[in-house]
Amino acid sequence: MKRNRILLTKPSKNYKSYVHLMITETTDQHILNIVKGRLTLRKKTSNAVYKQYPPDVAVQQLEQLSLEYKAKGYNEEPESILDAIKIPEIQVLDKAKWHYDGDFPLDLTKEAAYTATGMFITWVINNNWFTGEMEQQFHAEIEQVKKRQLTGAEFYRKCLDGVFSTQELSDDIIPFVNQYLDIQNDIYTAEDYVQTLQGDKPTFYHIANTWENYDLIEPVIERRYQQFQGKM
């Protein structure tokens, strides 16, 4: 009997990697859905790729991919394990790609797209606002940021792949971050970051990724947080 759905997982120390292979049938072509991600006790991440094949080829590709992942140490599991995980609503706060694929200065490298959010991530790290899973997974890098051996922008690029979302944050800080970094009303970048650091630079992308600049923006972020908490 030909199968059209297979779930494969591979455990590591703090999470399971998974690959969910599914075929969606259409009249002329079948679509092979390849969904990859990680599973923890309380969260599921996913990234999907879709490929079209003739019906018989799609099934062959599904079985071939299954064998390839099993050779890499993956094991087949029932799909019901995915339903057992409560998935919180995830808000994407920023993507570096939104910047360097948009109206981005030609005289700068892509690294400049990570600086603003990277400084906010430094504040998150210094105040231990990442989830326990993040703390475990990136313990060495987090300690490097705290010791100023690695900038928040570098952490954002290397560890988060340039995507910052509420998925990485502890529940207590999410309400503040959702308001402060709101895409429609960005108080952090549009107001605080620009007013504190841009000066006579042509754009906020030209603000240097330095610890001196972080020392200037950190108390501004902290004041905003304290105001949010009603402590000032």
N, C-alpha and C positions, 0 to 999 in steps of 0.2 A: 504493500500500500504506500502510495506516494504521500509524503508529508508536506505541509505548506507552512508550518510554524515550528520553530525550534528555539529554545532558550538555553544558553550556555553561560556558565559562570566560572570564575577563577578567584579563589580567596587570596587575600593578602592580610597584612597585620591588622589594619583598621577598617577595611572595606572589602567588598567583592566587586571585581570587574565583571561586567556582563555584556553579552552580545545577544540581541533578540532578532532572529531572522524570521521574516513573515512575507508571504506572497499575497498580493492583492490582485484578484482576477479581473481583467477587463475583456472586452470582446476580441480584440486582435492581439493585444500584448498583455503580459503579466508584469506587475511591478514587484521587484524584490526590495523589501524594506530592510535595511541593515541599521539597527539601532544599538548604539554602544553607550555605555555609561558606567556609573558606580553605584553600589547599594550599601547603605549603612542601616542601622536600626531605625532611623527616623527620616532618612532622606534618600532620594533617587535622582541622579542626574542622567541626562540623555542627550545624544547627538545623533541625528538620523541622516542617512544617505539613501537615495532612491535610484534604482536602476531598472530600465525596461528591457524585457527579453521576450522572445516567443515563449508560449506556455511550457513546452518541454524543456527548453533551455533554462528557464527560471528555476524549475525544480532541480535540475542538475547543478546549477550554481549554488542553490541553497544547500544541497547535500555536500558539495565540494567545500564550501566555506565551513560547514559544520566539521568536516574532517580536519581541515586546516587548523581550526581553533582547538580542537581536541588534541591535536599534535603539540599545541603550545601549552597544554596543561588545563584547558577548560573542560568542565564536566556538564553534561546535560541535566537540567532540572525542570520540574513542572512550572508552567507559567504562573501558577497561582501564587508563587512567592512574591511576584511583583505587586499583586493586589494587597498583600499583607502590610505593605509599607505606606504609612500615611505621608502624603507629599504636601508640604506646606506651600503656600503661594509664594512664588519667587519673583522678586522685582529686580530686573537688570538695571543697575544704577549707572553704569558707564561701560563703553567699549572703546578701546583705543582705536579700533578700526573705523568707528564713526567719525573720528577726527582726521586720521591721515588719508582716508578715502574721500574726505569731503573738501571743504575750502581750507586747505592746509598750506602754509607758507612753503614756497619752493626752495627757500634757502635753508630749510631745516631738515634733519633726518627724522625718520619715524619715531625715534626714541623720545622726541619732544612731546609726542601725543600721550605719553605715560606720566608726565611730570605732575600735573595738577592733581589728578586722582591718586597718584602715588604718594603725594604728601598727606592726603587725607588717610590713606591706608597706613601710613606711618603712625598717625595719631591713633588709629584703631589698634595697631599692634602694641604701641606703648601703653595703652589702657586695657589690654587683654580682652578686646571685644570680639575676637574671632571665636568660632565654635570649638568645642573640645576636639572634634575630628580634625579641624584645621591645625590646631595647636600640636597635635600628635603627628600629623602628616608632614608638616613643614616646620618642625621644632627647630632644626638647625638654622634655617633661613630666618625664622622669626627672631631667634637670638642674635643673629647677625645684624638685623635691622635695629634691635634695641641697643646693640653695641656700636652702631653707626659704621658697621663694616659693609653694609648693603643698604641701598636706599629703598624707600617704599616704591619708587617707580621701577626699580630693578626687580623687586619682589612681584609687583603687579605684572610685569612682562614675563618673568621666568616661571613663577609659581601659579599665577592665575590665567596665563595665556591671554592677558589683555582684556579680560572680562571680569568686572566687579559687580557682584549681585548680593542680595540679602541672604542667599544660600550659605555664604561663608560666615555670616554674622550671628552672634548670640541673640536670643530673642529680646533681651532687655534693651539693646541699642537700636533695634530695627525701626521703632517708631520715629526716633530722632533722625536717623539716616534717611528714611523715606521722605521726611519733610525737608531736610537740609540739602539733599542731593536730588530733589524731585526734578525729573526731566523737563516738566512743563514750567517750573518755577525754581530754577537752580540758584539758591541763595549762596551756596558755597563758591562755585566758580564765577558766576556772573557778578556777584557782589564782593564777598570777602576776599577771595583769592586775587581778583583783579585790582581792587582798591588797595590791598595791602602790598602787593608785589610788582604790579606791572609798571608803574611809573611812566617813563617816556618810551618804553619798548613798544614796537609796532603792534604786537598781538600778545595775548597771554601765553601763547605757545613759546614765545621767546624768553620767558622767565626761566632762569637757570635752575637745574636740578641740584641744589646745594643744601648743605645742612644749615648754612646761615639763613637761607630763605625759609627753610622749615621752622627755624627758631622764631621767625617773625609771624608765620601763619598759625603756629600751634596755639598760642594764647587766644587768638581770634576764634578758632574752632572751639576751644575750651569754654570761652565766654558764651558762645551760641548754645553749647550743650547745657551749661549751667542755667541759662535763661530758659531753655526748653524744660528743664527740670523744675523751674520755678524757685530756684535757690538764689536768684539775684534780683 
